Structure formats: C-alpha cells, structure tokens
C-alpha cells in the first residue's frame, strides 16, 4: 500500500530538494573554480631581452606584394631543409620543421664514463625537432614586415623531451634575412 503525504509536506520536501540542488550546484562551481590554474604574473610580462629578440627576428622589406614575400620565405625555408607544415597566405603565416641529430660526442663520452664508474646508464641528447615560423604583415604603403623565429625541441635516448628553447644565434637570423633579401629581389624581378 503506497504511502501518501499531505500536500503541505510534499511541498516542503520539494522545497528542501530544490535547496539541496542549488546548494550542490554552488558548491560544485566553487570547487571547479578553485581547480583553475593560476597564471603567474611574471609570465605575462615582457623581459628586457624581448625587444632585443624581436629586433633580431624582424626586418622590413620594400615590396607591396605580400604573396611574393611569403613565396620567397617558403622557398628559403625549403632551401634550408625545412618542410613547410602550414601555410596561411591570407594571414601571412608559414610554419616549417626539420629533424636533425642532437648527439654531442662529449655528452656521449661523459655518459659512457659515468656508466662504467657507477653502473648507471644516463640518457643523452639524440634528436632535435627544429621549427621555424614566419609572420608577415604590411607596414606603410609599399613595405612589409617579416618576422621569423627558430625554436628547437631536443629528445633524449629515452624518447623524452629534455629541452625546448628559442634559437637566438645572431648569425642564423642575419644569414636568413640576407638570403631572404636576395630572394625577395629575385621574386620582384620574376627570376
């Protein structure tokens, strides 16, 4: 035989149930918001070296044709051994990568000596994935700005990432822009 409650008690139970649902929803929101990672304030601040790096990575070219500049950049990256992974000409973006060995003889010798002396095998650098990103944007009429950045991700013999870094060798950027200047000139001449 089913139990029937008076209408006033049914209303009180429903009200109590609604309050519990609202309270549990509020608690869930509070708990989930507490789990959000905090971004350190210094992560969003530019370092004094940021301007220096940007100046190293950026050049201005006297040409009104952004597609020709991007074409020259793509050809240059391919000449440097990069494979173009993504190209978005409407946005002026190119991304390329190449894989190279990261083995250093001194590091291998040190790991072998350490293993002989202690019996513990150390991992050493094995491969590196080098990435290049090129971004172009129009400057004043008849000019375009090109910014290129080079990064590398180093993997050890265990297959783990052991280092991720921006390449900031001045010679690499100077060489890139010197070759790009010639390529942009040749593109403008239709050669």
MODELLER restraints for C-alpha pairs under 7 A, 6 or more apart:
rsr = mdl.restraints
at = mdl.atoms
rsr.add(forms.Gaussian(group=physical.xy_distance, feature=features.Distance(at['CA:56:A'], at['CA:170:A']), mean=6.97, stdev=0.5))
rsr.add(forms.Gaussian(group=physical.xy_distance, feature=features.Distance(at['CA:56:A'], at['CA:173:A']), mean=6.71, stdev=0.5))
rsr.add(forms.Gaussian(group=physical.xy_distance, feature=features.Distance(at['CA:57:A'], at['CA:147:A']), mean=5.34, stdev=0.5))
rsr.add(forms.Gaussian(group=physical.xy_distance, feature=features.Distance(at['CA:57:A'], at['CA:148:A']), mean=5.34, stdev=0.5))
rsr.add(forms.Gaussian(group=physical.xy_distance, feature=features.Distance(at['CA:57:A'], at['CA:149:A']), mean=6.18, stdev=0.5))
rsr.add(forms.Gaussian(group=physical.xy_distance, feature=features.Distance(at['CA:57:A'], at['CA:173:A']), mean=6.44, stdev=0.5))
rsr.add(forms.Gaussian(group=physical.xy_distance, feature=features.Distance(at['CA:58:A'], at['CA:145:A']), mean=6.93, stdev=0.5))
rsr.add(forms.Gaussian(group=physical.xy_distance, feature=features.Distance(at['CA:58:A'], at['CA:146:A']), mean=5.62, stdev=0.5))
rsr.add(forms.Gaussian(group=physical.xy_distance, feature=features.Distance(at['CA:58:A'], at['CA:147:A']), mean=4.28, stdev=0.5))
rsr.add(forms.Gaussian(group=physical.xy_distance, feature=features.Distance(at['CA:58:A'], at['CA:148:A']), mean=6.62, stdev=0.5))
rsr.add(forms.Gaussian(group=physical.xy_distance, feature=features.Distance(at['CA:59:A'], at['CA:145:A']), mean=5.81, stdev=0.5))
rsr.add(forms.Gaussian(group=physical.xy_distance, feature=features.Distance(at['CA:59:A'], at['CA:146:A']), mean=5.46, stdev=0.5))
rsr.add(forms.Gaussian(group=physical.xy_distance, feature=features.Distance(at['CA:59:A'], at['CA:147:A']), mean=6.58, stdev=0.5))
rsr.add(forms.Gaussian(group=physical.xy_distance, feature=features.Distance(at['CA:60:A'], at['CA:143:A']), mean=6.79, stdev=0.5))
rsr.add(forms.Gaussian(group=physical.xy_distance, feature=features.Distance(at['CA:60:A'], at['CA:144:A']), mean=5.76, stdev=0.5))
rsr.add(forms.Gaussian(group=physical.xy_distance, feature=features.Distance(at['CA:60:A'], at['CA:145:A']), mean=4.48, stdev=0.5))
rsr.add(forms.Gaussian(group=physical.xy_distance, feature=features.Distance(at['CA:60:A'], at['CA:146:A']), mean=6.28, stdev=0.5))
rsr.add(forms.Gaussian(group=physical.xy_distance, feature=features.Distance(at['CA:61:A'], at['CA:143:A']), mean=5.53, stdev=0.5))
rsr.add(forms.Gaussian(group=physical.xy_distance, feature=features.Distance(at['CA:61:A'], at['CA:144:A']), mean=5.28, stdev=0.5))
rsr.add(forms.Gaussian(group=physical.xy_distance, feature=features.Distance(at['CA:61:A'], at['CA:145:A']), mean=6.22, stdev=0.5))
rsr.add(forms.Gaussian(group=physical.xy_distance, feature=features.Distance(at['CA:62:A'], at['CA:142:A']), mean=5.99, stdev=0.5))
rsr.add(forms.Gaussian(group=physical.xy_distance, feature=features.Distance(at['CA:62:A'], at['CA:143:A']), mean=4.50, stdev=0.5))
rsr.add(forms.Gaussian(group=physical.xy_distance, feature=features.Distance(at['CA:62:A'], at['CA:144:A']), mean=6.59, stdev=0.5))
rsr.add(forms.Gaussian(group=physical.xy_distance, feature=features.Distance(at['CA:63:A'], at['CA:142:A']), mean=5.08, stdev=0.5))
rsr.add(forms.Gaussian(group=physical.xy_distance, feature=features.Distance(at['CA:63:A'], at['CA:143:A']), mean=4.89, stdev=0.5))
rsr.add(forms.Gaussian(group=physical.xy_distance, feature=features.Distance(at['CA:63:A'], at['CA:144:A']), mean=6.33, stdev=0.5))
rsr.add(forms.Gaussian(group=physical.xy_distance, feature=features.Distance(at['CA:64:A'], at['CA:141:A']), mean=6.87, stdev=0.5))
rsr.add(forms.Gaussian(group=physical.xy_distance, feature=features.Distance(at['CA:64:A'], at['CA:142:A']), mean=4.15, stdev=0.5))
rsr.add(forms.Gaussian(group=physical.xy_distance, feature=features.Distance(at['CA:64:A'], at['CA:143:A']), mean=5.49, stdev=0.5))
rsr.add(forms.Gaussian(group=physical.xy_distance, feature=features.Distance(at['CA:64:A'], at['CA:144:A']), mean=6.78, stdev=0.5))
rsr.add(forms.Gaussian(group=physical.xy_distance, feature=features.Distance(at['CA:66:A'], at['CA:144:A']), mean=6.86, stdev=0.5))
rsr.add(forms.Gaussian(group=physical.xy_distance, feature=features.Distance(at['CA:67:A'], at['CA:89:A']), mean=6.76, stdev=0.5))
rsr.add(forms.Gaussian(group=physical.xy_distance, feature=features.Distance(at['CA:68:A'], at['CA:187:A']), mean=6.39, stdev=0.5))
rsr.add(forms.Gaussian(group=physical.xy_distance, feature=features.Distance(at['CA:69:A'], at['CA:184:A']), mean=6.04, stdev=0.5))
rsr.add(forms.Gaussian(group=physical.xy_distance, feature=features.Distance(at['CA:70:A'], at['CA:92:A']), mean=6.99, stdev=0.5))
rsr.add(forms.Gaussian(group=physical.xy_distance, feature=features.Distance(at['CA:72:A'], at['CA:180:A']), mean=6.76, stdev=0.5))
rsr.add(forms.Gaussian(group=physical.xy_distance, feature=features.Distance(at['CA:72:A'], at['CA:183:A']), mean=5.59, stdev=0.5))
rsr.add(forms.Gaussian(group=physical.xy_distance, feature=features.Distance(at['CA:72:A'], at['CA:184:A']), mean=5.82, stdev=0.5))
rsr.add(forms.Gaussian(group=physical.xy_distance, feature=features.Distance(at['CA:72:A'], at['CA:187:A']), mean=6.83, stdev=0.5))
rsr.add(forms.Gaussian(group=physical.xy_distance, feature=features.Distance(at['CA:73:A'], at['CA:180:A']), mean=6.61, stdev=0.5))
rsr.add(forms.Gaussian(group=physical.xy_distance, feature=features.Distance(at['CA:76:A'], at['CA:180:A']), mean=6.80, stdev=0.5))
rsr.add(forms.Gaussian(group=physical.xy_distance, feature=features.Distance(at['CA:81:A'], at['CA:98:A']), mean=6.52, stdev=0.5))
rsr.add(forms.Gaussian(group=physical.xy_distance, feature=features.Distance(at['CA:82:A'], at['CA:96:A']), mean=5.48, stdev=0.5))
rsr.add(forms.Gaussian(group=physical.xy_distance, feature=features.Distance(at['CA:82:A'], at['CA:97:A']), mean=5.02, stdev=0.5))
rsr.add(forms.Gaussian(group=physical.xy_distance, feature=features.Distance(at['CA:82:A'], at['CA:98:A']), mean=4.91, stdev=0.5))
rsr.add(forms.Gaussian(group=physical.xy_distance, feature=features.Distance(at['CA:83:A'], at['CA:96:A']), mean=5.21, stdev=0.5))
rsr.add(forms.Gaussian(group=physical.xy_distance, feature=features.Distance(at['CA:83:A'], at['CA:97:A']), mean=5.43, stdev=0.5))
rsr.add(forms.Gaussian(group=physical.xy_distance, feature=features.Distance(at['CA:83:A'], at['CA:98:A']), mean=6.26, stdev=0.5))
rsr.add(forms.Gaussian(group=physical.xy_distance, feature=features.Distance(at['CA:84:A'], at['CA:95:A']), mean=5.87, stdev=0.5))
rsr.add(forms.Gaussian(group=physical.xy_distance, feature=features.Distance(at['CA:84:A'], at['CA:96:A']), mean=4.23, stdev=0.5))
rsr.add(forms.Gaussian(group=physical.xy_distance, feature=features.Distance(at['CA:84:A'], at['CA:97:A']), mean=6.75, stdev=0.5))
rsr.add(forms.Gaussian(group=physical.xy_distance, feature=features.Distance(at['CA:85:A'], at['CA:95:A']), mean=5.55, stdev=0.5))
rsr.add(forms.Gaussian(group=physical.xy_distance, feature=features.Distance(at['CA:85:A'], at['CA:96:A']), mean=5.13, stdev=0.5))
rsr.add(forms.Gaussian(group=physical.xy_distance, feature=features.Distance(at['CA:85:A'], at['CA:97:A']), mean=6.95, stdev=0.5))
rsr.add(forms.Gaussian(group=physical.xy_distance, feature=features.Distance(at['CA:86:A'], at['CA:94:A']), mean=5.75, stdev=0.5))
rsr.add(forms.Gaussian(group=physical.xy_distance, feature=features.Distance(at['CA:86:A'], at['CA:95:A']), mean=5.07, stdev=0.5))
rsr.add(forms.Gaussian(group=physical.xy_distance, feature=features.Distance(at['CA:86:A'], at['CA:96:A']), mean=6.97, stdev=0.5))
rsr.add(forms.Gaussian(group=physical.xy_distance, feature=features.Distance(at['CA:87:A'], at['CA:93:A']), mean=5.87, stdev=0.5))
rsr.add(forms.Gaussian(group=physical.xy_distance, feature=features.Distance(at['CA:87:A'], at['CA:94:A']), mean=4.57, stdev=0.5))
rsr.add(forms.Gaussian(group=physical.xy_distance, feature=features.Distance(at['CA:87:A'], at['CA:95:A']), mean=6.46, stdev=0.5))
rsr.add(forms.Gaussian(group=physical.xy_distance, feature=features.Distance(at['CA:88:A'], at['CA:94:A']), mean=6.46, stdev=0.5))
rsr.add(forms.Gaussian(group=physical.xy_distance, feature=features.Distance(at['CA:92:A'], at['CA:135:A']), mean=5.51, stdev=0.5))
rsr.add(forms.Gaussian(group=physical.xy_distance, feature=features.Distance(at['CA:92:A'], at['CA:136:A']), mean=4.88, stdev=0.5))
rsr.add(forms.Gaussian(group=physical.xy_distance, feature=features.Distance(at['CA:92:A'], at['CA:137:A']), mean=6.50, stdev=0.5))
rsr.add(forms.Gaussian(group=physical.xy_distance, feature=features.Distance(at['CA:93:A'], at['CA:134:A']), mean=5.66, stdev=0.5))
rsr.add(forms.Gaussian(group=physical.xy_distance, feature=features.Distance(at['CA:93:A'], at['CA:135:A']), mean=4.67, stdev=0.5))
rsr.add(forms.Gaussian(group=physical.xy_distance, feature=features.Distance(at['CA:93:A'], at['CA:136:A']), mean=6.58, stdev=0.5))
rsr.add(forms.Gaussian(group=physical.xy_distance, feature=features.Distance(at['CA:94:A'], at['CA:133:A']), mean=5.69, stdev=0.5))
rsr.add(forms.Gaussian(group=physical.xy_distance, feature=features.Distance(at['CA:94:A'], at['CA:134:A']), mean=5.03, stdev=0.5))
rsr.add(forms.Gaussian(group=physical.xy_distance, feature=features.Distance(at['CA:94:A'], at['CA:135:A']), mean=6.61, stdev=0.5))
rsr.add(forms.Gaussian(group=physical.xy_distance, feature=features.Distance(at['CA:95:A'], at['CA:132:A']), mean=5.79, stdev=0.5))
rsr.add(forms.Gaussian(group=physical.xy_distance, feature=features.Distance(at['CA:95:A'], at['CA:133:A']), mean=4.55, stdev=0.5))
rsr.add(forms.Gaussian(group=physical.xy_distance, feature=features.Distance(at['CA:95:A'], at['CA:134:A']), mean=6.46, stdev=0.5))
rsr.add(forms.Gaussian(group=physical.xy_distance, feature=features.Distance(at['CA:96:A'], at['CA:131:A']), mean=5.70, stdev=0.5))
rsr.add(forms.Gaussian(group=physical.xy_distance, feature=features.Distance(at['CA:96:A'], at['CA:132:A']), mean=5.10, stdev=0.5))
rsr.add(forms.Gaussian(group=physical.xy_distance, feature=features.Distance(at['CA:96:A'], at['CA:133:A']), mean=6.41, stdev=0.5))
rsr.add(forms.Gaussian(group=physical.xy_distance, feature=features.Distance(at['CA:97:A'], at['CA:129:A']), mean=6.81, stdev=0.5))
rsr.add(forms.Gaussian(group=physical.xy_distance, feature=features.Distance(at['CA:97:A'], at['CA:130:A']), mean=5.44, stdev=0.5))
rsr.add(forms.Gaussian(group=physical.xy_distance, feature=features.Distance(at['CA:97:A'], at['CA:131:A']), mean=4.33, stdev=0.5))
rsr.add(forms.Gaussian(group=physical.xy_distance, feature=features.Distance(at['CA:97:A'], at['CA:132:A']), mean=6.12, stdev=0.5))
rsr.add(forms.Gaussian(group=physical.xy_distance, feature=features.Distance(at['CA:98:A'], at['CA:129:A']), mean=5.87, stdev=0.5))
rsr.add(forms.Gaussian(group=physical.xy_distance, feature=features.Distance(at['CA:98:A'], at['CA:130:A']), mean=5.27, stdev=0.5))
rsr.add(forms.Gaussian(group=physical.xy_distance, feature=features.Distance(at['CA:98:A'], at['CA:131:A']), mean=6.65, stdev=0.5))
rsr.add(forms.Gaussian(group=physical.xy_distance, feature=features.Distance(at['CA:99:A'], at['CA:128:A']), mean=5.71, stdev=0.5))
rsr.add(forms.Gaussian(group=physical.xy_distance, feature=features.Distance(at['CA:99:A'], at['CA:129:A']), mean=4.58, stdev=0.5))
rsr.add(forms.Gaussian(group=physical.xy_distance, feature=features.Distance(at['CA:99:A'], at['CA:130:A']), mean=6.06, stdev=0.5))
rsr.add(forms.Gaussian(group=physical.xy_distance, feature=features.Distance(at['CA:100:A'], at['CA:127:A']), mean=5.89, stdev=0.5))
rsr.add(forms.Gaussian(group=physical.xy_distance, feature=features.Distance(at['CA:100:A'], at['CA:128:A']), mean=5.36, stdev=0.5))
rsr.add(forms.Gaussian(group=physical.xy_distance, feature=features.Distance(at['CA:100:A'], at['CA:129:A']), mean=6.53, stdev=0.5))
rsr.add(forms.Gaussian(group=physical.xy_distance, feature=features.Distance(at['CA:101:A'], at['CA:126:A']), mean=6.08, stdev=0.5))
rsr.add(forms.Gaussian(group=physical.xy_distance, feature=features.Distance(at['CA:101:A'], at['CA:127:A']), mean=4.51, stdev=0.5))
rsr.add(forms.Gaussian(group=physical.xy_distance, feature=features.Distance(at['CA:101:A'], at['CA:128:A']), mean=5.96, stdev=0.5))
rsr.add(forms.Gaussian(group=physical.xy_distance, feature=features.Distance(at['CA:102:A'], at['CA:125:A']), mean=5.63, stdev=0.5))
rsr.add(forms.Gaussian(group=physical.xy_distance, feature=features.Distance(at['CA:102:A'], at['CA:126:A']), mean=5.00, stdev=0.5))
rsr.add(forms.Gaussian(group=physical.xy_distance, feature=features.Distance(at['CA:102:A'], at['CA:127:A']), mean=4.71, stdev=0.5))
rsr.add(forms.Gaussian(group=physical.xy_distance, feature=features.Distance(at['CA:102:A'], at['CA:128:A']), mean=5.54, stdev=0.5))
rsr.add(forms.Gaussian(group=physical.xy_distance, feature=features.Distance(at['CA:102:A'], at['CA:154:A']), mean=6.97, stdev=0.5))
rsr.add(forms.Gaussian(group=physical.xy_distance, feature=features.Distance(at['CA:103:A'], at['CA:125:A']), mean=5.48, stdev=0.5))
rsr.add(forms.Gaussian(group=physical.xy_distance, feature=features.Distance(at['CA:103:A'], at['CA:126:A']), mean=5.05, stdev=0.5))
rsr.add(forms.Gaussian(group=physical.xy_distance, feature=features.Distance(at['CA:107:A'], at['CA:124:A']), mean=6.61, stdev=0.5))
rsr.add(forms.Gaussian(group=physical.xy_distance, feature=features.Distance(at['CA:108:A'], at['CA:124:A']), mean=6.51, stdev=0.5))
rsr.add(forms.Gaussian(group=physical.xy_distance, feature=features.Distance(at['CA:111:A'], at['CA:122:A']), mean=5.69, stdev=0.5))
rsr.add(forms.Gaussian(group=physical.xy_distance, feature=features.Distance(at['CA:115:A'], at['CA:121:A']), mean=5.07, stdev=0.5))
rsr.add(forms.Gaussian(group=physical.xy_distance, feature=features.Distance(at['CA:123:A'], at['CA:156:A']), mean=6.06, stdev=0.5))
rsr.add(forms.Gaussian(group=physical.xy_distance, feature=features.Distance(at['CA:123:A'], at['CA:157:A']), mean=5.41, stdev=0.5))
rsr.add(forms.Gaussian(group=physical.xy_distance, feature=features.Distance(at['CA:123:A'], at['CA:158:A']), mean=6.36, stdev=0.5))
rsr.add(forms.Gaussian(group=physical.xy_distance, feature=features.Distance(at['CA:124:A'], at['CA:156:A']), mean=5.25, stdev=0.5))
rsr.add(forms.Gaussian(group=physical.xy_distance, feature=features.Distance(at['CA:124:A'], at['CA:157:A']), mean=5.74, stdev=0.5))
rsr.add(forms.Gaussian(group=physical.xy_distance, feature=features.Distance(at['CA:125:A'], at['CA:154:A']), mean=6.69, stdev=0.5))
rsr.add(forms.Gaussian(group=physical.xy_distance, feature=features.Distance(at['CA:125:A'], at['CA:155:A']), mean=5.96, stdev=0.5))
rsr.add(forms.Gaussian(group=physical.xy_distance, feature=features.Distance(at['CA:125:A'], at['CA:156:A']), mean=4.17, stdev=0.5))
rsr.add(forms.Gaussian(group=physical.xy_distance, feature=features.Distance(at['CA:125:A'], at['CA:157:A']), mean=6.25, stdev=0.5))
rsr.add(forms.Gaussian(group=physical.xy_distance, feature=features.Distance(at['CA:126:A'], at['CA:155:A']), mean=5.83, stdev=0.5))
rsr.add(forms.Gaussian(group=physical.xy_distance, feature=features.Distance(at['CA:126:A'], at['CA:156:A']), mean=4.87, stdev=0.5))
rsr.add(forms.Gaussian(group=physical.xy_distance, feature=features.Distance(at['CA:126:A'], at['CA:157:A']), mean=5.42, stdev=0.5))
rsr.add(forms.Gaussian(group=physical.xy_distance, feature=features.Distance(at['CA:127:A'], at['CA:154:A']), mean=5.90, stdev=0.5))
rsr.add(forms.Gaussian(group=physical.xy_distance, feature=features.Distance(at['CA:127:A'], at['CA:155:A']), mean=5.29, stdev=0.5))
rsr.add(forms.Gaussian(group=physical.xy_distance, feature=features.Distance(at['CA:127:A'], at['CA:156:A']), mean=6.81, stdev=0.5))
rsr.add(forms.Gaussian(group=physical.xy_distance, feature=features.Distance(at['CA:128:A'], at['CA:152:A']), mean=6.33, stdev=0.5))
rsr.add(forms.Gaussian(group=physical.xy_distance, feature=features.Distance(at['CA:128:A'], at['CA:153:A']), mean=5.40, stdev=0.5))
rsr.add(forms.Gaussian(group=physical.xy_distance, feature=features.Distance(at['CA:128:A'], at['CA:154:A']), mean=4.26, stdev=0.5))
rsr.add(forms.Gaussian(group=physical.xy_distance, feature=features.Distance(at['CA:128:A'], at['CA:155:A']), mean=5.95, stdev=0.5))
rsr.add(forms.Gaussian(group=physical.xy_distance, feature=features.Distance(at['CA:129:A'], at['CA:152:A']), mean=5.51, stdev=0.5))
rsr.add(forms.Gaussian(group=physical.xy_distance, feature=features.Distance(at['CA:129:A'], at['CA:153:A']), mean=5.13, stdev=0.5))
rsr.add(forms.Gaussian(group=physical.xy_distance, feature=features.Distance(at['CA:129:A'], at['CA:154:A']), mean=6.49, stdev=0.5))
rsr.add(forms.Gaussian(group=physical.xy_distance, feature=features.Distance(at['CA:130:A'], at['CA:151:A']), mean=5.76, stdev=0.5))
rsr.add(forms.Gaussian(group=physical.xy_distance, feature=features.Distance(at['CA:130:A'], at['CA:152:A']), mean=4.34, stdev=0.5))
rsr.add(forms.Gaussian(group=physical.xy_distance, feature=features.Distance(at['CA:130:A'], at['CA:153:A']), mean=6.49, stdev=0.5))
rsr.add(forms.Gaussian(group=physical.xy_distance, feature=features.Distance(at['CA:131:A'], at['CA:150:A']), mean=5.65, stdev=0.5))
rsr.add(forms.Gaussian(group=physical.xy_distance, feature=features.Distance(at['CA:131:A'], at['CA:151:A']), mean=5.19, stdev=0.5))
rsr.add(forms.Gaussian(group=physical.xy_distance, feature=features.Distance(at['CA:131:A'], at['CA:152:A']), mean=6.07, stdev=0.5))
rsr.add(forms.Gaussian(group=physical.xy_distance, feature=features.Distance(at['CA:132:A'], at['CA:148:A']), mean=6.87, stdev=0.5))
rsr.add(forms.Gaussian(group=physical.xy_distance, feature=features.Distance(at['CA:132:A'], at['CA:149:A']), mean=5.65, stdev=0.5))
rsr.add(forms.Gaussian(group=physical.xy_distance, feature=features.Distance(at['CA:132:A'], at['CA:150:A']), mean=4.58, stdev=0.5))
rsr.add(forms.Gaussian(group=physical.xy_distance, feature=features.Distance(at['CA:132:A'], at['CA:151:A']), mean=6.53, stdev=0.5))
rsr.add(forms.Gaussian(group=physical.xy_distance, feature=features.Distance(at['CA:133:A'], at['CA:148:A']), mean=5.56, stdev=0.5))
rsr.add(forms.Gaussian(group=physical.xy_distance, feature=features.Distance(at['CA:133:A'], at['CA:149:A']), mean=5.40, stdev=0.5))
rsr.add(forms.Gaussian(group=physical.xy_distance, feature=features.Distance(at['CA:133:A'], at['CA:150:A']), mean=6.70, stdev=0.5))
rsr.add(forms.Gaussian(group=physical.xy_distance, feature=features.Distance(at['CA:134:A'], at['CA:146:A']), mean=6.92, stdev=0.5))
rsr.add(forms.Gaussian(group=physical.xy_distance, feature=features.Distance(at['CA:134:A'], at['CA:147:A']), mean=5.65, stdev=0.5))
rsr.add(forms.Gaussian(group=physical.xy_distance, feature=features.Distance(at['CA:134:A'], at['CA:148:A']), mean=4.43, stdev=0.5))
rsr.add(forms.Gaussian(group=physical.xy_distance, feature=features.Distance(at['CA:134:A'], at['CA:149:A']), mean=6.72, stdev=0.5))
rsr.add(forms.Gaussian(group=physical.xy_distance, feature=features.Distance(at['CA:135:A'], at['CA:146:A']), mean=5.86, stdev=0.5))
rsr.add(forms.Gaussian(group=physical.xy_distance, feature=features.Distance(at['CA:135:A'], at['CA:147:A']), mean=5.27, stdev=0.5))
rsr.add(forms.Gaussian(group=physical.xy_distance, feature=features.Distance(at['CA:135:A'], at['CA:148:A']), mean=6.51, stdev=0.5))
rsr.add(forms.Gaussian(group=physical.xy_distance, feature=features.Distance(at['CA:136:A'], at['CA:144:A']), mean=6.71, stdev=0.5))
rsr.add(forms.Gaussian(group=physical.xy_distance, feature=features.Distance(at['CA:136:A'], at['CA:145:A']), mean=5.51, stdev=0.5))
rsr.add(forms.Gaussian(group=physical.xy_distance, feature=features.Distance(at['CA:136:A'], at['CA:146:A']), mean=4.53, stdev=0.5))
rsr.add(forms.Gaussian(group=physical.xy_distance, feature=features.Distance(at['CA:136:A'], at['CA:147:A']), mean=6.36, stdev=0.5))
rsr.add(forms.Gaussian(group=physical.xy_distance, feature=features.Distance(at['CA:137:A'], at['CA:144:A']), mean=5.65, stdev=0.5))
rsr.add(forms.Gaussian(group=physical.xy_distance, feature=features.Distance(at['CA:137:A'], at['CA:145:A']), mean=5.30, stdev=0.5))
rsr.add(forms.Gaussian(group=physical.xy_distance, feature=features.Distance(at['CA:137:A'], at['CA:146:A']), mean=6.78, stdev=0.5))
rsr.add(forms.Gaussian(group=physical.xy_distance, feature=features.Distance(at['CA:138:A'], at['CA:144:A']), mean=4.37, stdev=0.5))
rsr.add(forms.Gaussian(group=physical.xy_distance, feature=features.Distance(at['CA:138:A'], at['CA:145:A']), mean=6.09, stdev=0.5))
rsr.add(forms.Gaussian(group=physical.xy_distance, feature=features.Distance(at['CA:139:A'], at['CA:145:A']), mean=6.09, stdev=0.5))
rsr.add(forms.Gaussian(group=physical.xy_distance, feature=features.Distance(at['CA:150:A'], at['CA:166:A']), mean=6.06, stdev=0.5))
rsr.add(forms.Gaussian(group=physical.xy_distance, feature=features.Distance(at['CA:150:A'], at['CA:167:A']), mean=5.37, stdev=0.5))
rsr.add(forms.Gaussian(group=physical.xy_distance, feature=features.Distance(at['CA:151:A'], at['CA:165:A']), mean=5.69, stdev=0.5))
rsr.add(forms.Gaussian(group=physical.xy_distance, feature=features.Distance(at['CA:151:A'], at['CA:166:A']), mean=4.24, stdev=0.5))
rsr.add(forms.Gaussian(group=physical.xy_distance, feature=features.Distance(at['CA:151:A'], at['CA:167:A']), mean=5.19, stdev=0.5))
rsr.add(forms.Gaussian(group=physical.xy_distance, feature=features.Distance(at['CA:152:A'], at['CA:164:A']), mean=5.82, stdev=0.5))
rsr.add(forms.Gaussian(group=physical.xy_distance, feature=features.Distance(at['CA:152:A'], at['CA:165:A']), mean=5.60, stdev=0.5))
rsr.add(forms.Gaussian(group=physical.xy_distance, feature=features.Distance(at['CA:152:A'], at['CA:166:A']), mean=6.42, stdev=0.5))
rsr.add(forms.Gaussian(group=physical.xy_distance, feature=features.Distance(at['CA:152:A'], at['CA:167:A']), mean=6.91, stdev=0.5))
rsr.add(forms.Gaussian(group=physical.xy_distance, feature=features.Distance(at['CA:153:A'], at['CA:161:A']), mean=6.82, stdev=0.5))
rsr.add(forms.Gaussian(group=physical.xy_distance, feature=features.Distance(at['CA:153:A'], at['CA:163:A']), mean=5.80, stdev=0.5))
rsr.add(forms.Gaussian(group=physical.xy_distance, feature=features.Distance(at['CA:153:A'], at['CA:164:A']), mean=4.46, stdev=0.5))
rsr.add(forms.Gaussian(group=physical.xy_distance, feature=features.Distance(at['CA:153:A'], at['CA:165:A']), mean=6.65, stdev=0.5))
rsr.add(forms.Gaussian(group=physical.xy_distance, feature=features.Distance(at['CA:154:A'], at['CA:161:A']), mean=5.77, stdev=0.5))
rsr.add(forms.Gaussian(group=physical.xy_distance, feature=features.Distance(at['CA:154:A'], at['CA:162:A']), mean=5.78, stdev=0.5))
rsr.add(forms.Gaussian(group=physical.xy_distance, feature=features.Distance(at['CA:154:A'], at['CA:163:A']), mean=5.11, stdev=0.5))
rsr.add(forms.Gaussian(group=physical.xy_distance, feature=features.Distance(at['CA:154:A'], at['CA:164:A']), mean=6.37, stdev=0.5))
rsr.add(forms.Gaussian(group=physical.xy_distance, feature=features.Distance(at['CA:155:A'], at['CA:161:A']), mean=4.48, stdev=0.5))
rsr.add(forms.Gaussian(group=physical.xy_distance, feature=features.Distance(at['CA:155:A'], at['CA:162:A']), mean=5.65, stdev=0.5))
rsr.add(forms.Gaussian(group=physical.xy_distance, feature=features.Distance(at['CA:156:A'], at['CA:162:A']), mean=6.23, stdev=0.5))
